Amino acid sequence: MLCLELNDQLTGLLGRTWRRQGHYWRIIDLLPEAGLLVLESADGLPAIQLDQFGRASHRANELRQIPLFDARGGLSNDLQALLGDLGLPAEDFSTAAPRVIAPAEPPRERDPG
């Protein structure tokens, strides 16, 4: 489950573009229910996509999905690398659930006995 603080932090990254391994990428979507960050290639000319018969059909940007969490519930290695590329320390991104202050118990009635 994505805590609200982490959701807000990752939402703030939407639209950011950076260069990794010779290609430009843009963060285009956050899918909190699926635990994914969606990236789109921002290179100049999109790749040619093939139809179901293997024929050239159209051009479309490549999409990649980055998992937010690893099996232990911490930030995934891919997300940590992405944050590093953006110059953002992964430690600044909270994976812990926010603290919730329990409401005070109502005062108990005294036994008149």
HUJO-V208711 format. One record per helix or strand. SS is the DSSP state (~ for helix, > for strand). FROM is the first residue (numbers start at 1). TO is the last residue. If there is no record, write none. Layout:
ss = <SS | SS>
from = <FROM | FROM>
to = <TO | TO>
This chain:
ss = <~ | > | > | > | > | > | > | > | > | ~ | ~>
from = <4 | 17 | 23 | 36 | 47 | 56 | 63 | 69 | 75 | 77 | 90>
to = <11 | 20 | 31 | 41 | 50 | 60 | 67 | 69 | 75 | 85 | 92>
